[in-house]
């Protein structure tokens, strides 16, 4: 993506943020749905995409919040924000680390 002539950094950020929240969001949701509907998708991918869709729809709540819907960040205290950041970092690590089959040590994606 290139900056437009005479576009300030703030204008660039606003334009890119708008695109992310429209086209990016729609593409992400469509991708998750495609994974769930594709009979050739590996079961772990279907499960992950399914959980993401359920969470996005508010069907699932975060167990770490005691079954409560999570607060909007603007309503959180500094400690709550840090706890949420730490939780998200753990979730990213879990997704980034490959899952291994306990029987042969092969990746679930092999």
C-alpha positions in Angstrom: 0.0 0.0 0.0 1.4 3.4 -0.9 0.8 6.7 0.6 -1.1 9.2 -1.5 0.4 12.6 -2.4 0.1 15.1 0.5 -1.3 12.5 2.8 -0.3 13.0 6.4 0.6 10.0 8.5 -2.7 10.4 10.4 -4.7 10.3 7.2 -2.8 7.2 6.1 -3.5 5.5 9.4 -7.2 6.4 9.2 -7.5 5.2 5.6 -5.7 1.9 6.4 -7.7 1.4 9.6 -11.0 1.9 7.7 -9.9 -0.7 5.1 -8.9 -3.1 7.8 -12.2 -2.8 9.6 -14.2 -3.2 6.4 -12.4 -5.3 3.7 -10.1 -7.0 6.2 -12.9 -8.0 8.6 -15.1 -9.3 5.8 -12.2 -11.2 4.3 -11.3 -12.8 7.7 -14.8 -13.9 8.3 -15.2 -15.3 4.8 -12.0 -17.2 5.3 -13.1 -18.7 8.6 -16.4 -19.7 7.0 -14.6 -21.3 4.0 -12.4 -23.3 6.4 -15.5 -24.6 8.3 -17.4 -25.5 5.1 -14.5 -27.1 3.2 -14.7 -30.9 3.7 -11.0 -31.1 3.0 -10.0 -28.8 5.9 -8.1 -30.6 8.7 -10.3 -31.0 11.8 -8.0 -28.8 14.0 -8.4 -26.0 11.4 -12.2 -26.4 11.4 -12.3 -26.4 15.2 -10.1 -23.3 15.4 -12.2 -21.4 12.8 -15.4 -22.6 14.4 -14.4 -21.3 17.8 -13.3 -18.0 16.3 -16.7 -17.6 14.6 -18.6 -18.5 17.8 -16.6 -16.0 19.8 -17.1 -13.3 17.2 -20.9 -14.0 17.5 -20.8 -13.8 21.3 -21.8 -17.4 21.7 -18.7 -18.3 23.6 -17.4 -16.3 26.6 -13.9 -16.3 27.9 -13.6 -18.8 30.8 -10.8 -16.7 32.3 -13.3 -13.9 32.9 -15.5 -16.2 35.1 -18.1 -16.6 32.4 -18.7 -12.9 32.0 -18.6 -11.1 28.7 -15.3 -9.2 28.5 -15.2 -5.5 29.1 -14.5 -3.0 26.4 -10.9 -1.8 26.8 -12.1 1.7 27.5 -13.8 0.4 30.6 -10.8 -1.5 32.0 -8.4 -0.5 34.7 -4.7 -0.6 34.0 -4.4 -4.0 35.7 -7.3 -5.4 33.7 -5.7 -4.1 30.5 -2.4 -5.7 31.4 -4.1 -9.0 32.2 -5.9 -9.0 28.9 -2.7 -8.2 27.0 -1.0 -11.1 28.8 -4.0 -13.4 28.0 -3.8 -12.4 24.3 0.0 -13.0 24.2 -0.6 -16.5 25.6 -3.3 -17.2 23.0 -1.0 -16.1 20.2 1.8 -18.4 21.4 -0.7 -21.3 21.5 -1.7 -20.6 17.9 1.8 -20.1 16.7 3.2 -23.3 18.3 2.4 -26.4 16.1 0.3 -29.1 17.7 2.0 -32.5 18.0 0.4 -35.9 17.9 1.3 -37.7 21.2 1.7 -41.0 19.3 4.4 -40.2 16.7 5.5 -36.6 17.4 4.2 -35.5 14.0 2.6 -32.2 13.6 -1.2 -32.2 13.3 -0.7 -30.3 10.0 1.5 -33.0 8.4 
